[in-house]
Amino acid sequence: NSPEEKSMSVLDEKIVDGIALDQNKKCLCLLITDHLDWSREYDHLIALQNKINGYITFCENRQYCEIYPDAQIKYAVFEIHFLYEPTEKAWKFLEEVQKQVNEMGIRLKCQISKQ
């Protein structure tokens, strides 16, 4: 993969792919763009886990305050846009992640792009 392909993707856990606030300025929406197919399922799941962990850290450390200093964030949504339909194992992984981040006020929202 070239560096251009890597920026703003599931492969770079140090970069937030997209960020926005809802109209009420209480929900932080963070975008994860996942362009990988599932041929290397294990590696893909590790990349996704690292990206989600990076976003959790971003929220816990309130790094969004640099962008939205006056926002009164109550919860966050990690919106994952998959290019390819996740495998059964991936869906199970995402369910487990949702259970773990629920108490932090984080919700996962998954979407599969139309190809």
N, C-alpha and C positions, 0 to 999 in steps of 0.2 A: 504493500500500500504506500502510495506517495503521501507526503505530509498534507497536501491539499485535501485528499480524501479523508484524512484522519481528523482534521479540525472540525469542530462542531458535530461530533458523532459520539456514539456509544463507546468508541474506543478511547476517548480522551476524558478520563474521569475528573480532570482538574478544570474543565471548561463547562460552563452552563450553556447548553445549546440554545435556549430561549427562555426569557423571563417576562412575566407580565403580572399585573394586578387585576382582580375583578373590579367591577364597577363600584362596589362598596368599599374597596381598598382594604378588605379584610382577608381575602384569599390570595395567596401567592401561587401563581401558576408557573411551573417549571417544565420545560419541554426537553424530552430525550428523543433524539432522532437515531433510530436503529435501522441501518441499511444492510445489515449482515443477513445472509441466509443461515439455515440451521444445519448445514453439512458438518460443521465442527461444533456440535451442540455444547459440549463441556466448555470449550473456550468461549463460546458465545455467552453462556450463562455466567461465567466468571467476569467477563467484560461488563455485562449488564449489572451484576452484583456490585462491582467496583464503582460503576457510574451512579447507581442508586445510593451507595454509601457516601460518595462524594456530595451528592445532593442533600443527604441527611445532615452531614457535617456543615454544609453551607447554611442550612436552616438553623441548626443548633447554635452555630456561632453568629447567627443573625447578620451574616455578610450582606444580605439584601438591604440592610440599613444604609449602605453606601449609595445604593441606587434609589431607594424609597425611604428617606430619613423620617418622614412624617407618618408612614403607614402604620396602622394598628393591626398587624397580621394576627389572625386568629387560627388559621389552618393553612395547609399547603396541598396542592394537587401536583403530583408528578405525572405529566401527560406523556406517555410513551407511544411514539409513532413507529410502528414496525413496518418495514417494507415487505417482509415475508411473515406468513402465519406462524406463530410460535408453536413449538412441539407440545405434546402432552406434558412432558417433564417441565417445560418452560412455564406452562400455565400453572402447574402445581407450585413451582418456585415462586411465581408472582402472587399466588394465594397466600403462601407462607409469609412473604414479605409484607403483604397487606395486613396480616394479623399482627405482625411485629411493629409496624409503624403507626397502626391505628391509634394507640395511646399517645403518640407524639402529635396527633392532629394532622397526620399526613394520609392522603388518599391517592391510590394509584388509579390512573385511567388509561386504558390501552386502546389503541386504534390501529387497524391494519390498513395500509395504503392500498388503493386500487391500482393494480398494475396494468 
